[in-house]
Amino acid sequence: MGESVDNIVLEQLRLIREDLGEVRGSLKSLETRMETRFDDIETELQGHRMMIFGLSSVIGQIDKRVEHLEAKLEV
């Protein structure tokens, strides 16, 4: 009887070990996908920053032109 109980316990421990291996694999896969996605988002954010910087420069130029036209109209 004791040997069969030991076998049952060992079988359950083996199944638990297999389940943990699958969980580890899934977590590693998820981690890899999240790192890739984070890198993609970081790259996209950098692009948006550059676009905003460019737009602020254009807005500054338009503001100067408007001021110049206003100055001409006041004369």
C-alpha positions in Angstrom: 0.0 0.0 0.0 2.8 2.4 0.9 4.5 1.9 -2.5 1.3 2.6 -4.4 0.8 5.9 -2.4 4.4 6.8 -3.2 3.8 6.2 -6.9 0.6 8.2 -6.9 2.4 11.1 -5.2 5.3 10.9 -7.6 2.9 10.8 -10.6 1.2 14.0 -9.3 4.5 15.7 -8.7 5.6 14.8 -12.3 2.3 16.3 -13.7 2.8 19.4 -11.6 6.4 19.7 -12.9 5.1 19.4 -16.5 2.4 22.1 -15.8 5.0 24.4 -14.4 7.2 23.9 -17.5 4.3 24.9 -19.7 3.6 27.9 -17.5 7.3 29.0 -17.7 7.2 28.6 -21.5 4.1 30.6 -21.8 5.5 33.3 -19.6 8.7 33.5 -21.5 6.8 33.8 -24.8 4.6 36.5 -23.3 7.7 38.3 -22.0 9.3 38.2 -25.5 6.1 39.5 -27.1 5.8 42.3 -24.5 9.4 43.4 -25.0 8.9 43.5 -28.8 5.7 45.5 -28.4 7.4 47.8 -26.0 10.2 48.4 -28.4 7.7 49.1 -31.2 5.8 51.6 -29.0 9.0 53.3 -28.0 10.0 53.7 -31.6 6.6 55.1 -32.5 6.7 57.5 -29.6 10.1 58.8 -30.8 8.6 59.4 -34.2 5.7 61.3 -32.7 8.2 63.5 -30.7 10.1 64.3 -33.9 6.8 65.1 -35.7 5.7 67.4 -32.8 9.1 69.2 -32.8 8.8 69.7 -36.6 5.2 71.0 -36.3 6.2 73.4 -33.5 8.9 74.8 -35.8 6.4 75.3 -38.6 3.9 76.9 -36.2 6.6 79.3 -35.0 7.3 80.3 -38.6 3.6 80.9 -39.3 3.4 83.0 -36.1 6.2 85.2 -37.3 4.6 85.6 -40.7 1.3 86.6 -39.1 3.1 89.1 -36.9 4.8 90.5 -40.0 1.5 90.9 -41.8 -0.1 92.5 -38.8 2.7 95.0 -38.6 2.2 95.9 -42.3 -1.5 96.3 -41.8 -1.1 98.7 -38.9 0.9 101.1 -41.1 
